[in-house]
Amino acid sequence: MKPLQVVFPSRADPESPIIDLDLHLPLLCFRPEKVLQILTCILTEQRIVFFSSDWALLTLVAECFMVYLHPLQWQHTFVPILSGQMLDFVMAPTSFLMGCHVDHFKEVSKEADGLILIDIDRGSITCSQSSDSGLDIPEVPLLAAQTFIQSVQSLQLHPELHLAHLSSSTDLNEGRARRRAWQQALNCHIQHIALQLLVGIFREVKNHLNYEHRVFNSEEFLKTRAVGDQQFYKQVLDTYMFHSFLKARLNRRMDAFARMDLDTQSEEDRINGMLISPRRPTVEKMASRKFSPLHITHRRMVVSMPNLQDIALPELPPRNSSLRIVDSSYCKSSSPVLDVVPKSTYTFKVPDVHFPLVRQCVQAYYADFAALLSKAMGLLAPDNSLLLARYFYLRGLVHLMQGQLLSALLDFQNLYKTDIRIFPADLVKGTVASMSTPERAQAERTPELKRLITEVLDKSGEAPKADDPVKNFELPKQHMQLDDFVKRVQESGIVKDTTIIHRLFDALTVGHQKQIDPETFKDFYNCWKETEAEAQEVSLPSLVMDHLDKNECVYKLSSSVKTNRGVGKIAMTQKRLFLLTEGRPGYVEISTFRNIEEVKSTTVAFLLLRIPTLKIKMMSKKDVFEANLKSECDLWHLMVKEMWAGKKLADDHKDPQFIQQALTNVLLMDAVVGTLQSPSAIYAASKLSYFDKMKNEMPMPVPKMTSETLKHKINPSAGETAPQAIDVLLYTPGHLDPAEKVEDAHPKLWCALDEGKVIVFDASSWTIHQHCFKVGTSKVNCMLMAEQSQVWVGSEDSVIYIINVHSMSCNKQLTDHRASVTGLTVQDSRKSREVYSCSRDGMVLAWNVSTLRVTSQFQLPCGGLTAISLHSSHLWCCMGNSIMEVTMNGSLRQELKTDESASFLDFQLLPEEQLWAACTGRSEVYVWSLGDLAQPPQRIHLQDCSEISCMIRVKKQIWVGGRGPSQGRPRGKIYVIDVERKAVEKELVAHTDSVRTLCSAEGRYVLSGSGREEGKIAIWKVE
C-alpha cells in the first residue's frame, strides 16, 4: 500500500470538509453567470440533473458545487452518477441532484417534467421539454452577483500561465509540488469567493431573528429586499437548506459563515448591535444611497399581514462525504478583490504497509504507528495544541485497534482537555461499555479516567433534546393576557425589554379590561411597521444632511405646519429637533435636546379659533420656538419632553442607553396614538413617558464627585429581555501581532453574565467585539488572562474553560477540580508560565500554561476556599474565617483568623507589606502588617455602607465595591481609599444595584459591574 498522508484542517473552521479535488473545474466548464444560475438551482432545491460525456466530470463538478455551498448543506438525494438502468430515478417528485451520461440527455428531457438539465460539456442550462413553462431561474441579488462575477474573473485558472515566470525544473517531484501549491491556493480563493457570495445573500437574515423565541419574521425580511430580488428569496426561504441555516444562526453557531459575517461587518453594524432603539437609516447611509425607479416603486403604504404556520421540518442526515478541505499555506491572494488569510497545512506520514496481513505483523504495525505518533508529539512545541489534539485522537484510535483500552482512554482524556470539538464521545462510551470488569475497575482507580467515564456516561444518559423548530412570526388570533402579549411583542421584533412591554400593555388597555384583542394588536403592528417603512425611505437634501452628524437618524417627521421660523415639517433625530422647510427645501435648527430649557403645550388665537401650539424655550436663545401642530400637538409635547428627559439623564449618568430607551418610548407613543385614535389616546401614550416622570417625580441628582469621576456606562444586556447580573469583569491589554486583524489587537473587556454567558467589548471604542457565547451553564466565578492568546474562566461547575482570544472560541476544558473553581492567579518564572487555581473544597492546582498539565497540587485542611493570590513567591488563600499564607507546596507559614461572627470576603496584598481585607456583614476595611499578623488591624470605616462585595488595588488606592443608602434609596457604591493615609478619598454612587465586581484597565480606569436590577458597567477615571 502506498504511503498515506493525513491532512489536518484549520482550527478556524473544524467542520469544513477536507478537499481532494480541483475546485476550479466548474469555472472552466461554465461562465460565472451560469455558475450563479446553478447555485441558485441548488439553493432553491430544484430537481437537477448534470450531463457529461466524461463520467469522472459528473462526480467532480457535482462535489465542487457542494463545497461552494459550505457551510450550507444539500439536504436531499445526491447521486452524481446514474447508470442507464437507473434512469427512472429522475422521475422522483422530490428534490434531487443526479448525474447521467450525455447520451441520455434527450431521453431524460422528453420523459421527465420540471427538471433543470445542466450540460457540463457545453456549459449550458436548460429545462426539460415537457415542462409547461420555460427556464425560470430567479436571479441572485444584484450586488452579491456582481461581486462574485468580478472575483471569479480575477482568478488565474490556468497553472501554466500562473507558473510561467518560474524557471523550468527537471525534477518531477518539484513540478508536482508547484502544481499542488497552485491548486491549494486557488481552492482557498474559490472557497473564499463562494463564502463571500453566501454572506452577501444572507447577511441581513440575522436582523429578523428572535433568539429567545426562535422566530424568523420572513414577511418583514422579504419587504426589506429589492423588488428584483424578492422572487429569489421567496423560493430560497421555503427550502430545507435555508431552515437548517436558520437553526444554525439561532443556535449562534460560529461556523465559516458567522466568522466572515463578523469579520466583514461595518462599524455601523457593530455599533447597531449595542442599540436597543429601533434602527433607522443614518445620514451617512442616506448620502450613499442611490434611488432607482425600482426603489421608488418598492415604497409600500400598507403592510401586508403575515399568517404563516410554524416550520417543523424533519432533520435529514447529512450526506456522507470523504472529501475534506485542505488548508494551504500558499493561500495568498493574487487579486485585490480577495482577502484570504493564509492557513497552514500539517502532514503526518502513516507507516507503509508492506507485509502479509497476519496478526503478528498487524500488531507490530500498530506498535510502530503509535511510536511514530509519540515521537511526533514529543517534537511539538508546547503551545501547539492544535496538532497535539489531532495526535491524541490518532494515537487513541491506534491503541483501540491494539486492544489497549486504558491507553486509548488516557489519550481521549488528554484530547478532551486539549480540544473538545473533536472529542469522540460515542466512541469513548462504546469503549467503556466493552471493558471487562477488571479493566473498568483499573480505569476508575485513575482519577482522570474516572472523571472522564462519569462525564461521558452522565451525558449519554441525558434525554436527547428535541430540536426546537424555527417559527415564522404570525399575528395572534385570540385575546392576550399580559404574558402572552409580552411573548408576541418580543417575537415581532418591536421591543425585547419586558419592563417596556409591560408599560405598553398598560397603555393599550387604558379604560378597558386588562387583555388585548387581536384587532388591536394588528392595528398596533401595522402602525409600527408603516412608520418604520416611511422612516427607511426618508430622503433629506444634501444641504440638510450637511448640518447633521453622520450617525444621526430621522425618527419622526410631523405633517407640514406653520411655525414662527417658517412653514415645514418638524424632524426629530436622537440628538436634535430641526425644521425641514417647504418650497425650496432647507434646514432650520430648532434645538438640541441638551439645550432645551422648557417645553409647553398651549393654544394661540386665530380668528375665532384656538390652535394647539407647541412652545420650546432654549437655554442659549432668547426667542421661543412655536409650532402650530394642531392635532399633533399633544403627542409632540409628550415626545419632546421624553427625549429631553432622556438626554438629561444620559448626560448626568454618562449612559447613552438612556437616549436609546427614550427613543423606543417615543416611537411606542406614536404607535399607540395611531392605534387607538380616540380621545384617550394621549393619556394612554403618557403611560410610556417613563423618563419624563422620573425627572419630575423622582429627581435624583448625580453627586458632583461621582459625575466628575464617571466617564461612561455600557450595557451588556442591551437587546436582552431583562438586565442580567455582571458576575466577573476582566480587562486584557491590546498587543500588535502582524498575524492578527487590527481589531483583534485592540484591548478588550470580558464580561461574564448569568449562566456562563460571556460578552467581549472592544475597549478602544466600548463597542461589542463578540456577542454572547457560553462557557458551560453555571455561574462564572473568576477570569484570568493566562497568556496573550488564552483567557481562563473558572466556573461554579468545577471546570476551567480556556478561551482562544483569536478565534473567540472555547474548545479546551480543565476538569481536575472536584468543586467550584473560585480563584485563579498567574506566576511568571524563568522556565515557564504557571497558573494556580483553587476550588471551594480547598484544592490548589498549579498548571503549566503551555502543556495544560498539572505540575503540582496540594489540599488545604479545611474547605471554603474563595480566593487565592501570589505575593513574594508565596500563596495567600482566603478560607472564610481565615487567611492563610502557604508555600508553593502547601506548607503553612502563618494564618490570620477572624472572630466567629464574620468571615473574610476578599483581600488585597500590597507591596508595602500590608494585607487589606473585608468581611461579610461589616462596613469596615481592615489593614494588617504582613510582618506581624498578630497585631490588631487598623480599621477604616466606610460611611453609609451596608455591605461590601469586592475590592481591588489600583496604584496607591484601594477601590471597594458594595451597597449603601443614598438620597433615601439603596444604591451601589464605590469607596476609594488612599493607601498611605488610610482614609476614604471618594464615595461614588455607582449603580442602582449593588457593585458585584471591579477590575482595573491599565491603572487608568476602573470598571464596575452591577447586579441584576441594573446590569450595567460603569467606567471610572483613576486619579
Secondary structure, 3 states (H helix, E strand, C coil): CCCCEEECCCCCCCCCCCCCCCCCHHHHHCCHHHHHHHHHHHHCCCEEEEEECCHHHHHHHHHHHHHHCCCCCCCCEEECCCCHHHHHHHHCCCCEEEEEEHHHHHHHHHHCCCCEEEECCCCEEEECCCCCCCCCCCCCCHHHHHHHHHHHHCCCCCHHHHCCCCCCCCCHHHHHHHHHHHHHHHHHHHHHHHHHHHHHHHHHHHHHEECCCCEECHHHHHHCCCHHHHHHHHHHCCCHHHHHHHHHHHCCCCCHHHHHHHHHCCHHHHHHCCCCCCCCCEHHHHHHCCCCHHHHHCCCCCCCCCCCCCECCCCCCCCCCCCCCCCCCCCCCCCCCCCCCCCCCCEEECCCCCCCCCHHHHHHHHHHHHHHHHHHHHCCCCCCHHHHHHHHHHHHHHHHHHCCHHHHHHHHHHHHHHCHHHCCHHHHHHHHHHCCHHHHHHHHCCHHHHHHHHHHHHHHHCCCCCCCCEEECCCCCCCECHHHHHHHHHHHCCCCCHHHHHHHHHHHCCCCCCCECHHHHHHHHHHHHHHHHHHHCCCCCHHHHCCCCCCCECCEECCCEEECCEEEEEEECCCEEEEEECCCCEEEEEEEHHHEEEEEEEEEEECCEEEEEEEEEECCCCCEEEEECHHHHHHHHHHHHHHHHHHHHHHHHCCCHHHHHHHHHHHHHHHHHHHHCCCCHHHHHHCCCHHHHHHHHCCCCCCHHHHHHEEEEECCCCCCCCCCCCCEEEEECCCCCCCCCHHHHCCEEEEECHHHEEEEEECCCCEEEEEEEECCCCCEEEEEEEECCEEEEEECCCCEEEEECCCCEEEEEECCCCCCEEEEEEEECCCCEEEEEEECCCEEEEEECCCCEEEEEEECCCCCCCEEEEECCEEEEECCCEEEEECCCCCEEEEEECCCCCCEEEEEEECCCEEEEEECCCCEEEEEECCCCCCCCEEEECCCCCEEEEEEEECCEEEEEEEEEECCEEEEEEEEEECCCCEEEEEEEEECCCEEEEEEECCCEEEEEECCCCCCEEEEECC
